[in-house]
């Protein structure tokens, strides 16, 4: 039985909510800084390889002939958009945005009551906004945003099909979207079982007449699922299973649940979301236990309640390796349940009072939702309206790196700076000298590095060292094997902040840094009014004072003994008169070097334009002896 026709008040409320959510989604996708930390940088590599070489590989992660770290669908879509002319910033947000707007449209046209529609729209946006506080980039390179909105859109279509007398078109389209969502990441694979809920329900409701509904669900799922199985899953099955087992080994169900609740504690500490999310977080109550009964109680969402369970329960009990983005699903469903349930109950109570009470009640609820959105935006979303085209900060970093190194540069780096370094030829030195049991004399290490134009390091796992002497790239800077050549200091994503080293002393130190959207070049000069200061100190004190300070980078240092206190390296641009104060306020510091110079403002848009016009595709070398100009003898 369809719901009663919506009254004008309800129609306008739904349309207003849909318009507001659509605007917020557009701003979040196309008008905010792109964060995402190391994954935003590293996971661009498979898309880059697809764009420039036509094959999806992940060489900076060690996969030179395939991409199995994640399923490649999300990255291929971004690559197709980039090949069509989309810049990186817009290409990576568009797949998620398109599906999110589709989700809005599907919700508005669905045969749901107005409170349910408003609840689903609320859950859609909240699932995006909550994670902005933790720099979880749901419009970036990671696929969780795409998974979340496609999954929700699939559930809405399936439920619409059920309510519309088992409409085969909606059932088929819903199963297709659900299969698509579950192909974007391994953890989401069990979510496809949600389609079986509708198969079982159709058989139970329609009996012998269920064949059309069952066929529609199967056809939609298989239309997407069979090519995915044939082209990706089956050929790479053994490699995928080995990778998944390596990531998930050593944990049981109790450990998984504890990890889930520990994430809640983190959210509670930082006051994630509004009170409706903070309460179960602080009490350690899995929100799926709260959202499911509410959605089951509402006639229009009973199918969604059941079909959403396979993915949510898998994450709660079995997903050993969890990142915060995986929680987008339960936050969306829980947010939808809270608002849909509360508004349904409030509307029922208001209908028992005077006729004038109902419009006032709906207006009050609308104000509460807008205040909720406003608080989340002020808290972490940072949504701004700008008609000026946005540029991904990684492109600014690469443009600065090319200016620093010149053309045809050969770079040694780990996964973080692969693109932002500005090099054309790339090799990871970690397997050669960092992750080996052999200890090389300083002279051999210097000779090894002499064949690179730059050795580039960033903060991600900068203290990770597995050789006998616990040495990593920063170790060789501190002992004088490497010399500081330059730097790039990012503003939005700290994982784009790089230090450039070389095996011989440079004639001068040059670098680039972003502050308040302006790019500066540091030019070494004895009479400069600024100073590049590099020093080490206790990590906790250093991070408290300098983490994400403009024009700086902080990197953890390797430890010779795991029991010794953690130390960190800081490189920062300060005014020359203030440089002593910056160090003297922290005990047990060691100044590595001071370089006087001045800051020159630059037009980074012009630099990025030149990069896009003249940058050549990078080449990635798994073996050291394959790098141009390097021979086996040189090793």
N, C-alpha and C positions, 0 to 999 in steps of 0.2 A: 504494500500500500504506500503510495507516494505521500510526502508530507503535505500539510495544508498549504495553499498558496500563500506566499509571503506578502505581508502588508507593506504599504509604501515606506513606513518607518524602517522596517527590516531590510528592504531592498537598498535604501540609501545607506544604511549602516554597513551592509556588506560591500557595496560599491566604494564607499569611503575608505573602509579598511583595505580593500584590494588596491585602491589607488595609492594609499599611504605606503603599504608594503612594497608595491612595485617601485615607487620612487626611492625608497630606502635601499632596495636591492640594486637599482641602477647606480646609486651613489657609492655603495659599498664595492661594486664591481669595477666601476670606471672612474671613480673620483676619490680614491683613498690611496695612501701609501701601501705598497706591497711589502709585507713582512715575511714571515715564514721561516726565518733562520736558515739552518744549513740545508734542509730539504728543498727549500725554494731554489737554492743554487745548484745542489748536486743533481736533483731530478730534472733539471733543465737539459742535462747532457743527452738522455735518450731522444728527446724531441729535437735537439740540435743535430744529432746524427741523422735522424730521419729527414730533416729539412735539407741538409747539405749532401747527404750520401744516399738517401732513399731507402735506408735500412735501419731498423730500430735496434741499436746496441747501447751498451752502457759502459764504455771503456774506463771512465774515471772511477768506476766501482769494481773494475776488474773483469767485466763481461764484454770482451772485445768482439764476440760473434753473436750475441743474443741479448735480450732484455727479459729477465725473469724475476727481478727484484719485486716488481709489481706487474700485473697484467698491462699490456702496452696500449690499451684502447684510449684512455684519457690523454696520453702523451701523443698518440697518433692524431687525435682530433686537433690538439693544439698545433701540431706540426702542419696539418692540412691548412689550417687558418693562416699560419705564418707563410706557407708557400703561396697562399692567395693574396698576400700583401699586408696582413695584420701584423703590427709590431708586437713584440713579446708581451708587453703589459696588457694589451687588449686581447690578444690571442688566448692567453691562459685563463682569462676570466670569462670569456664568451660561452663556452660549453655549459658551465654551471649557471650562468645568468640566464641563458635561453631556457634551460629546463626549469629554473626557478620561476620565471615569468609564465611558462607553460603551466606550472603547478598552480599559480595564482588563477589563471584562466580556468583551469579544470575545476578548481574549488568553487569559483563563482557560478559556473554553469551546472555544477553537480546537483542532484536532487536531495540536498541536505537541508536541514533547518538553518535559519540564519545564525543561531548560536554556534552550531557545529562549523559552519563556514568561517565565521570569525575566529573560532578556536584554531582551526587548521591554518589559517593565514597567520595567526599569532605564533603558532609553533614553528612555522616556516621561517619567519624572520628571527625569532628568538634563538633558534638553533644556529643562525649565522652570527648574531650579535654577541651572544654570551662568550664565545671563544675569542673575540677580538681582544679581550683583556689579557690573554695569554699569548698573543701573537700567533695564534693558530690561523693560518691563512687559508680560508675556504674558497677563495677565488684565485688561487695560485697553482703551483705545479703539483702539489699533492692532490690525490683524487677524492678525498673524503667529502668535499663540498658537492662534487658531481654525484657521488654515490648517494648522499643524503637527499638531494632534491629529486633525483630520478626515482629513488626508492619510494619517496612520499607520493610522487606523481603516479607511480604505478599502483600504489595502494588506493589512491583516490579513484582512479579509473576502474579498478576492479570492483570497488564498493559501489560506484555509480552504476556499473553494469548489473550488479546484483539487484539494486533498488529499482532499476529501470527494466524490470521483468527479464533479467538475465540477458541483457543486450549483448549480442555476440561481438559487435564492433568494439565496444568499450572493454569487454573482457579480454579480447585479443590484444588490443593496444596496451591494456594494463599489464598483461603478462609479458609483452615485449619489453616495456619499460622496466619491469621488475628484473627480467633477465639481463638487460643492459646494465642496470645498477649493480647487480651482483657479479658482473664480469669486470668491474673496475678495480677491485681489490680482493685479495684472497679471503680476508676476514668476513667479507660480505657474501661469500658464496652460499652460505646456508639460508640467506634471506630469500632465495628463490623458492624455498619450500612454502612460503606464504601463498603462492599460487595454488598449492594443493588444498588449502583451506576452502577455496571457492569451488574446486572440483568436488570435494566431499560434500560441501553444502548444496551444490547443485543436484548431486545424485540423491541426497537425502530429501530435498524439497520437490524435485521434479520427477524422480523415479525414472521411468522409461523415456520420458521426454527430456532427460538431461543431456542427451548426446550432443546437441548443438552447443550448449554451454561448455561442456567438457572439451569438445573439439576446438572451440574458439580459444580457450585458455591454452591448450596444447599447441595450437598452430602459432599463436603469438609468441609463446616461449621458445618454441623450436625454430621459428623463423630467424630469431637472433642467436639462439643457443647453439644450433648445429654449426654454423660458420665459425663461431668462437671456439667450439670444441675441436673442429677439424683443422683450423688454421693456427691455433695457439696451444690449447691445452694438451691435446693428444701428442703432438710432436715433441713437446717440452716436458712431458709428464714427470719423468724421472728426475730431471734437473730441478723442476719446481718443487717436488716433494722433498728432495734433499735440502733445498734452500729453506723451505718452511720448517722442516724438522730441526735444522741447525738453529733457526731463530727461536723456536718454541721449546727446545729441549730443557728438561730439568725442572719442570713445574707441574703441579697437580691442580685439581679443581679448587681446593682450599686456597692455594697460592693465588690463583686467578681472581677469586672473589676478594681476597685481601687487597690485591692490586687495584681492583675496581673501587673498593671503598676508600683506599688511600688517595685515589684521585679525587674522590668526593671531599676528603679532608682538605686537600689542596684548594679546591674551589671554595670551601667554607671559609678557609683562612683569608682568602682574597675576596670574599663576599661576591661570589659569582652569581650573576642574575639578580632577580628580585627575591622577595621573601619566600615565594612559593618554591624556589629552587634551593634557597639557603637552608630551609628547615630540614628537608630530608638529607641534604648534604651533611649538616652538622650532626644529625642523628645516625648517619650511616645506613639509611634505608634505601635500597635500590629502587629507583623511581619507576621501574617497570612494574613493581608490585603495587604502586599507587595509580598509575595511568591505566592499566588494563581493566580493573573493576569499573572505573568511571566510564571508559569507552564501551564496555560491555553493557552498561546500564542505559546507554543512549541508543535508540533504535537505529540511527543512521551510521553508527560507527562500530557496530558489533563485528563486522567482517574485518575492518581495519585493526581492531583490538587483537583478533586472533592471528591475522596474517602478519602482523608486526612482531609477533612473539619469536619466531625462529631466529631472526637476526639478533634481537635484544637478548634472548636467553643464551645464544652462543657467545655473545660478548661477555655476558655476566659469568658464565661457567667454564668456557673453554678457550677463549682467545688469550693465549699466553702473552703474546707480545701486543701491548696496547699503547696507543698514543692518544692524546686528548681529542684529536679529531674524530676518533671512532665513536665518541659519545654523542655526536650530532644527532643520531637517530633517536636515542632515548630522550634527549632534551626536546626535540621537535614533537614527539608523541606526547610526552608529559606536559609540555606547554599547551598543546592543543587540548588535552584532556582537562587541564585545570580551567582554562577559559571557557571551553564549550560546556563543561559541567556546571561551572559557577553561573554562567549567563543563562543556561537553560533553567536552572533552579530559580534564579532571580526573576526571570521573565514569567515563570509560572506563578511566583508569589505576587508579582506586580499585577498580573491579570486578575487577581482576586480583589484588588483594591479599586479605587476610583479610576476612571479612564485616563485622567490627567497624570496619574502616577507613572504610567508605563513609559511615555516619552521622556519624562524626567529621569526615570531609572536608566533608560538606554543612554541618555546623554551623559549621565554620571559614569556609566561603565566605559563609554568612549573616552572620557577625560582620564580615567584611570589607566586605560591602555596606552594613551598618548604619553602620560607621565612615565609609565613603565618604559616605553621606547626611549623617551628623552633621557631618563636616568642611565640607561645602558649606553646611549650614544655619548653622553658626557663622561661616562665611566671608562669607555675604551674604544668605541667605534670610530670617533674622530671623523665623522662624515662631513665633507665640505663640498660646496657647489663651485665648480670651476669649468669654464668652457675651453680652457687651454689644454691642448693634448698632453696626456700624461706619458711619462717615459719610465721604464723599469730602471731602478737604481743600478742593476747589474750592467746595463748598457753604459751608464755614466762611468762606472768603475772600469769597464773594459776600454772605453775611450781614453780614460786617463792612463791606463796601463800601456796602451799603444804609444801614447805621447812619451811616456817614460822610457820604454824599451826600444821603440822604433819598429820597423818592419822585420819580418823573418826571424823574430826572436824565439830562441829555444828556452823553454821554462821547465823547471823541476818544481812540482808542488804536489800536495796531497789533494783530496777531492774538493775541498772548499774553494780554492782560488783558480780552479781549472780555466774558467771563462774570464773572470774578472782580472786575472793577471795581465791580459793583453797579449800573450804569446801566440805564436802560430804553430810551434811544435811543442808537444807536451809529453812529459813522462813522470810517473810517480816514483820518487826515489825510495819510498818506504820499504818495498820488498828487497831492494838492493843493500841498504845500509842501516835501516831502522828496525826492521822486523827479522833480522838475521842473527843467528847465534855467534857469528864471527865478529871479532873486534878488529877494526882497521886502524892503523896508525894515522895520526893527524895528517901526515904528508899525503897518504893515499886518499884520505877523505877530501882533502883540498884538490888533489888532482882530479878526482871524480867530479867535483862540483865545477871545476874550471871549464868543462865542456858545455856549461849552461850559461846563457846570458843573464839569467836571474834564477834564484831559488826563492820561491814565494811561500810565505806562511800566513795562516790566519788562526783565529782563536779556537776553532773546532778541534778538540782532541789534540791541542798543541803539546800536551804533556804526555801523550801516548808513546811509550818507547818500550820495545821488547828485546833489545839486544843486551848483551852481558853487562855493558857499562851504563845502561839506562839512558842512552843519548838519543835525542831527537833533533830536529832542525834547529831549534832555538839553542840547544846545547852548544852547537858549533859556532853560533854567533857569540855566545858568552865567553867561549875559550879562545876566540880570535881566529878560528878557522874561516869563518865567514865575516863579511863586512857589510854594514848597512848601506844600501844604495838608494833606497827610496821608500815610498809608502803611499797608500791610499786610505784615507779615513772616511768611512761611510757615515751616513746620518740615520737611516731608517733601519736597515738590516745590518746588524753588527758583524755578521758572517762575511760581509763584503769588505771589511777592513783588512788590508794586507800590509805586510812588511816585505820589502824586496832586499835580498842579499846577493852578494857575488863573492867569488873566491879571491879577488884582488881588491885592494883599497880603491874606492872610486875617486875620481877627480873632484866630484862634488856630490852632495846629497840633494835630491829633488823629490818632491812629493805633491800630492793633491789631497784635498779634503773638502767635504761638504758641511756647511753650517747654515741653518735656516734657508735651505734651498739654493744657496750660492756656493759655487765651486771656487776654491782658492788653489793657487799653485804656490808651493814653498820653494823659494830659490835661495840657495846658500849664499851668504854674503857676510863678511866680518862685521859690517856696520849695521846689520839688520836689527829691527826692533822686536823681532820674535825669535823664539828658540825651539828647536826640536830637542826634547829631553827624553832620553831613554834610561830607565832605571829598573831595578828589581826590588821587591819588598814582600812582606807577608801577604799572602793572597787575600785573606779576609779583609784586612785593613785597606789594601789596594782596591779591591772591588767596591768596598763601601764608598770610597772617595772618588774613584775614577771611572767606574763602569758606566758606559754610554755618555761620558762627558764629551761635549763637542770637540772635534779634531783630536781624537785619541783612540787608542786601542789597548786592550788589556788581554794578555795571553798567559795561561797557566804554564808553569815550567816543569819539565821532567824532574823526578826525584831519584837520587841515588839510592835512598833507603825509604821504603814505604812508611816507615814510622816517623820520619822527619816531617816537620810542618810544611804545608804547601806554600810555595812562593810563586810569584807572578811577575811578568815583565810588563811594563807600561811604556808606551811611546806616546807622547803628547806634544802638541804645539801650544806654547804659552808665551806671554809677553816676556821679554828678556828680564825685565825688572822683577817679575814675579816668580821666576823659575826656581829660585832657592827656597822660597816659602812652600812651594808645592811638594818638595821632597822633605824638608825639615819637619813637617808636621807628622811624618810617618817614621816610626822607629825601625832600625835594622834595615835600612835601604842601602843600595849600592848603585851609584850612578855609572852607567855604561858609557854614555857619551852625551855631549851637548853640541849642537850645531846651530850657529847663528844664521839668521836669514830674514827674509821679508815675505809677506803674503801678497799675492797678485790675484785680483778677481778675474775669472774667466767666464766665457759664455759656453756652458756645457752643452746647450742645445746645438750649437754649431759643431762642437766636437762629436756629438752623437750622430749628427747628419753626415759628417765626414766618415765616421765609423761605418755606418750603414752603406755608404757608397763604395768604400775602398777596402773594407775588411775581407780578408781571404779566409776560406774554411780552414779550421784548425786540423792538424794531423796528430793522432794519438799513437804513441809507441809503447807497446807492452814490453819489448826487449830493449835494453840499454844500447846494444850495439847497432840497432836499426836507426838510431837518431842521425840525421844528416850531420856529417863532420865528425862523428864518433866512430872509432874502430875498436876491434877487440883488443888491439895492442894498448889502446889508451886506457883500458880498464886496469 
